[in-house]
Amino acid sequence: MSDSTKTSLTSANTAIIHIDPTGFVKLGDKLPTLANILAQAIDELGLTLSAQQQSSLLLYLDQLLLWNKAYNLTAITDPVDALIKHVIDCLAIIPHLPLGSLLDIGTGAGLPAVIIAICQPERPCTALDSNQKKIRFIKQVSSELGLSNMQPIASRIEAYEASYDVVTSRAFASLIDFVAVAQPRLADNGYLCAMKGKVPSEEELHALSSDWQFKTIKLNVPRLHDSRHLIELSYKNV
């Protein structure tokens, strides 16, 4: 894939990136628009990503839309909407993630696991989901993108045994349920990071064990007008 990216990056405010369309199937003539939206979002989020990483993010999006019907990966089929609501939405948490090995529970199509693995190649990432088709997709796209730091696992979280410094989830509706299943997989001094829309209610937060301390981080996702937050939880003795 290294020969497929041709770039011309300007300053943050004009953020222009030209990507060779070779290898893209679904994005078609929208590729230049999508590349510029992505480049501008990356700058707004304060991330530093190479042209190759930006190309990988767009190739992931292309494969997501290409294999969507076969693997039932997303209800969002418009490329611009999918870029904003999936890729950029996941990019927004990266500046706030603690360091260390990462487990993404209920990863679905690999969100946020694959996005994190592309952006942070030094971080070991495990994508866990009980849906065999979705894990098959992640294996395929990880191989195509050369993500040596990505480990897709088809399993229920209750049947999986390993410990991680950071455990994420984008899929759990209940913060309480997420904490219950994620805690056994958390290494000492580790962090649980739940991607949420609205801030959890006081009732939900108070239902957590008093052993936890939490931090609520408001996320500003470029071009997304919906509410987004990252809830970071750790033991009080951290």
N, C-alpha and C positions, 0 to 999 in steps of 0.2 A: 504493500500500500504506500510505501514511502515515495514512489515515483508518481503517484496519482494526484499529488497536491501541488498546485502552483499558487503562490500567494503574492499578494500585494497589500500590505497592511499600512494604513496611515495612522494618524494620531487618533486618540480615543473618540473625539467628537465626530469624526467622519468615518471611522472604522470600516474600511472596505477590504473584503477578502474575496479573492477569486479562487474558486476550487474547480479543478478538472472534473467534468461530469462523468468521466469513465468510472464504471462500477455502480453508478446510481441508477435505480430502476424506477422508483415511484416519485421522486421529487421533481424530476424533469426540468421544465423551464422555470420552476419556482426556486431552483437551487441558488441563484445569485441573491434573490431576496431573502431567502432563509439564512444564507451565510452572513449577510449583513446584519440581520436581526440578531443572530447569535453573537456575532462579534461585538455589537453594541451592548448587549446584555452582559457579556463577560466583562467588559470594561466597567459598566455600572456596578457590577458586583465586586469589583476590585480584584478579580482573578487574573492570573497570568497563565495563559494557555497557548501552547505553540500552534502553528498552523496545522500541524499533523493531528494534534488533539482536537482541534475544531473540526477538521475533516472527519475524524473518527466519530464525534458526536453526531454529525449529520448522516454519516453512513449507518450509525445505529438507528437513527430516526427512519431512514430509508428502509432498512430491514424490518423494523417494527411495523411499518405500514405495508410492506410487501407480504409479510407472513401473518398479518393480522387475521385474515379470514380463516386460515388453516389452524392457527393456534389460539384464536379468540383472545388477543392480547390487549385490546383497547377499544373503547366505544368512540374514541375521537379519531376521525378519519381525515380531516382537513390537515394538510401538512403544517400550515402556520399555527393553527390551534394546538396541534400535537407538539410542536416545537416549544411553544410557550408553556402549555399546561403540563407537559411531561419533562422535557429536557431542561428548560430554564428553571422551572419550579424546583427540580432536584439540584441544579447548580447553586441555588440560593442558600442551601444549607452548608455548602462546603467550607466557607470561611469560618463557620462556627463549630465544626466538628473537632472533638478532642483527637489527639494522636493515637495511633495504635491499630491493631488488627480489628477488622470490622465484620460483623454479621448482620445481614439484612433479612429480617423475618417477614415471611409473606411477600416476597419480593415481586411476585407476578412476572412481568416482562423484564425485570431487572432494574426496577426503579425504587430507590436511588442507586442500587449496588453497581450497576454497569456504568452509570454516569460518574460515580465516585472513582471507580477503577480506572476509567479513562483519564480523569483529571489528576489522580494521585497514584501513579504507577508504582510508587514505593510502598503503598499501603496494601497489605494482604486483605482481600475482600472475599467474603463468602455470601453467595446468594442462595437463600433457602426458601423452598416452596414445595407444597405437597402435590402441586399440579405437574405431572410428568411432561406434558406438552410445553408448558412455559419454561421449564428447566431445559428441555431439549432446545428450545429457541435460544436461550441464554448461552448454552454450550456452543451452538452454531455461530452466533454472532461474536462471541468472545474469541473463538478460533479465527474467524475472518479478520477481526480487529487486532489480533495478536496480543490479547490481554493475558499475559502470563501470571498476573496477580489475582485473577478471578477464578474462584472455585464454585461452580454451580452444584447444589445438592438438592435432590428430590427426596424430601422427607417432611414429616410432621415435626414441629419443634419439640413436642413432647418425647419423640423417639430419637432425638439427636443429642449427642453428647460432645461438647467441646466448649472452651471458654474463650471469650473475646474481650478486648479492651473497650470496644464500642459496639453497642447493639442498636440498630436502627429499625424503624418501621414506618411505612407510609400508608399501610392498609388497615391497621386496627382502628375500629370505630371507638373503642373504649380504652382509655388510658390505663384503667385498672386491669383490664384483660392483658394488655401489652406488658405491663410490669410483672404480672403473675407468670407469664410464660417466658419472659426474657430474663428475669432475675437469675434462674439457675444457670444460664449461659454466660453470665457476666463475670469477668476476672476480677480479682481484688483491685480496688481503686478504679474500677471501670465506670462507664457512663452509659445510661440508656438515653437515646435520642429519638423522640417521637415527633414525626411530622404531622401537624394538625392544621385544620382550617382556622376555626375560631379557638380562642383561649378556652381550655377546659373550665368547667364551672367550679365554683368554690366547693360545692358539694363533692364533686369528683376528686378534687385535689385533697380535700380533707379526709376522703376515704382511704387515701394511701397510708401505709404504715408510717408512724412517726420516725422510723429509721431513715427515711428518705428526705433529702433536701432537693428542691427543684428550682430551676431557673427558666423563665419564659422569655424567649427571644422573638421579637416581632420581625418578620422577614418582609423585605421589600422586593418582590419579584418583578423584574422589568416586564412591562406590557400586560401584567396580570392584575386585574382590579379586585380580585377576590382576596379575602383575608387569609394570611398564612402565618403560622407560628412554628417554632421549634421548641419542644419541651425537653429540657435536659435534666436528668435525674441522677443523683449519686448518693451514696451513703454519707451520713453526716460526719463520719470519721475520716472521710477523704481529705 
